[in-house]
Amino acid sequence: MIRLLKILEEYDKDLTICELVSKLKTEQIEKEQNKLDTINLYRNKYKNVYLREVDEDSIFGRTVNVYYIMRLEGTGMNDRWETFYHVSGNILSFSRRDINFRGLDPQRVDNTFTGKELDRMDIITKKEYNKYLKKYNKIVEELKSIIE
């Protein structure tokens, strides 16, 4: 109740209850529309895009991650009330102790990014992505020749 009274203090004291309810509903609709607009903006910006990031804090040490993001699927909220996006696509990872190429499953929690995380990554071209893929394939072939 106290929280509600503090919120109501921000509004004109001469408003009727009906006017206040209408104003609150309008503000809520605007907030939800802004949220949807932001989600759609990110979905358009990060559709069929190639990204690269350098993760200095990876479990394997400095790691270069290269992504092909097909699309941003569903959304959710993290514990800081930031919207995160479930991602579908592929990831290539290179570190001194590990190389990896795998699909990004939008059903997995570890395949999610916030808008801030996506914005911090470098957008690269498909040609650059294919260079990383070619390097990955070359490393895998070399490993096969050693193991076999």
C-alpha positions as CSV (number, residue, x, y, z in Angstrom):
1,M,0.0,0.0,0.0
2,I,2.8,2.4,0.9
3,R,4.5,1.7,-2.5
4,L,1.2,2.5,-4.3
5,L,0.9,5.8,-2.4
6,K,4.4,6.8,-3.3
7,I,3.7,6.1,-7.0
8,L,0.4,8.1,-6.8
9,E,2.2,11.1,-5.3
10,E,3.9,11.6,-8.7
11,Y,0.5,12.4,-10.4
12,D,-1.7,15.4,-10.3
13,K,-3.7,15.5,-7.1
14,D,-6.8,16.8,-9.0
15,L,-7.2,13.7,-11.1
16,T,-10.3,11.6,-10.5
17,I,-9.7,7.9,-9.8
18,C,-11.0,7.1,-13.2
19,E,-8.6,9.5,-14.9
20,L,-5.7,8.2,-12.8
21,V,-6.5,4.6,-13.7
22,S,-6.7,5.6,-17.4
23,K,-3.4,7.4,-17.2
24,L,-1.7,4.4,-15.4
25,K,-3.1,2.0,-18.1
26,T,-1.8,4.2,-20.9
27,E,1.6,4.4,-19.3
28,Q,1.7,0.7,-18.9
29,I,0.7,0.1,-22.6
30,E,3.5,2.6,-23.7
31,K,6.1,0.7,-21.6
32,E,5.1,-2.6,-23.0
33,Q,5.1,-1.3,-26.5
34,N,8.6,0.2,-26.0
35,K,9.8,-3.2,-24.7
36,L,8.3,-4.9,-27.8
37,D,9.9,-2.3,-30.1
38,T,13.3,-3.0,-28.5
39,I,12.9,-6.7,-28.8
40,N,11.9,-6.4,-32.5
41,L,14.8,-4.0,-33.1
42,Y,17.3,-6.6,-31.8
43,R,15.6,-9.4,-33.7
44,N,16.1,-7.5,-36.9
45,K,19.6,-6.3,-36.1
46,Y,20.9,-9.8,-35.2
47,K,19.2,-11.9,-37.9
48,N,21.6,-13.8,-40.2
49,V,24.6,-12.0,-38.8
50,Y,28.2,-13.0,-38.0
51,L,29.8,-11.9,-34.7
52,R,33.1,-12.2,-33.0
53,E,34.1,-11.8,-29.4
54,V,37.2,-12.3,-27.3
55,D,36.4,-13.8,-23.9
56,E,39.2,-13.0,-21.5
57,D,37.6,-14.9,-18.7
58,S,36.9,-18.2,-20.3
59,I,37.5,-21.5,-18.4
60,F,40.2,-22.3,-21.0
61,G,41.8,-18.9,-20.9
62,R,41.6,-16.3,-23.6
63,T,39.0,-17.6,-26.1
64,V,37.9,-16.3,-29.5
65,N,34.2,-17.0,-30.1
66,V,32.8,-16.6,-33.6
67,Y,29.1,-16.8,-34.1
68,Y,26.6,-17.2,-36.9
69,I,23.3,-16.0,-35.5
70,M,20.4,-17.2,-37.7
71,R,17.8,-15.5,-35.5
72,L,16.9,-14.5,-32.0
73,E,14.2,-16.8,-30.8
74,G,12.3,-16.3,-27.5
75,T,13.1,-13.9,-24.8
76,G,13.2,-13.9,-21.0
77,M,14.4,-11.8,-18.1
78,N,17.6,-12.4,-16.1
79,D,18.1,-11.7,-12.4
80,R,19.0,-8.0,-13.2
81,W,15.7,-7.6,-15.1
82,E,17.4,-7.3,-18.4
83,T,15.8,-8.9,-21.5
84,F,17.8,-11.8,-22.9
85,Y,17.4,-13.5,-26.2
86,H,17.5,-17.3,-27.0
87,V,19.8,-17.7,-30.0
88,S,19.8,-20.2,-32.9
89,G,22.9,-20.6,-35.1
90,N,26.5,-21.8,-34.7
91,I,29.5,-21.0,-32.6
92,L,33.2,-21.6,-33.3
93,S,35.5,-21.4,-30.3
94,F,39.3,-21.2,-30.3
95,S,41.5,-21.3,-27.2
96,R,44.9,-22.7,-26.3
97,R,43.3,-25.7,-24.7
98,D,40.2,-26.3,-26.8
99,I,38.6,-25.8,-30.2
100,N,34.9,-26.3,-30.7
101,F,32.2,-26.0,-33.4
102,R,28.6,-26.6,-32.4
103,G,25.1,-25.5,-33.0
104,L,23.4,-23.0,-30.7
105,D,20.2,-24.5,-29.4
106,P,17.6,-21.9,-28.4
107,Q,16.3,-24.2,-25.8
108,R,19.5,-24.1,-23.8
109,V,20.0,-21.4,-21.2
110,D,23.7,-21.0,-22.0
111,N,22.8,-20.0,-25.6
112,T,21.3,-16.7,-24.5
113,F,22.6,-13.1,-24.7
114,T,21.3,-9.8,-23.5
115,G,21.2,-6.9,-25.9
116,K,24.3,-5.4,-24.2
117,E,26.2,-8.6,-24.7
118,L,25.3,-8.7,-28.4
119,D,26.2,-5.1,-28.8
120,R,29.6,-5.6,-27.3
121,M,30.5,-8.2,-30.0
122,D,32.1,-7.2,-33.3
123,I,30.0,-7.7,-36.4
124,I,32.1,-9.5,-39.1
125,T,31.4,-10.5,-42.6
126,K,30.4,-14.0,-43.9
127,K,33.9,-14.1,-45.6
128,E,35.6,-13.5,-42.3
129,Y,33.4,-16.2,-40.6
130,N,34.3,-18.7,-43.4
131,K,38.0,-18.0,-42.8
132,Y,37.6,-19.1,-39.1
133,L,35.6,-22.1,-40.3
134,K,38.4,-23.0,-42.7
135,K,41.0,-22.7,-39.9
136,Y,38.8,-24.9,-37.7
137,N,38.5,-27.6,-40.4
138,K,42.3,-27.4,-41.0
139,I,43.0,-28.0,-37.3
140,V,40.5,-30.9,-37.1
141,E,42.1,-32.5,-40.2
142,E,45.5,-32.2,-38.5
143,L,44.2,-33.7,-35.3
144,K,42.7,-36.6,-37.2
145,S,46.0,-37.3,-38.9
146,I,47.8,-37.4,-35.5
147,I,45.1,-39.5,-33.8
148,E,44.7,-42.1,-36.6
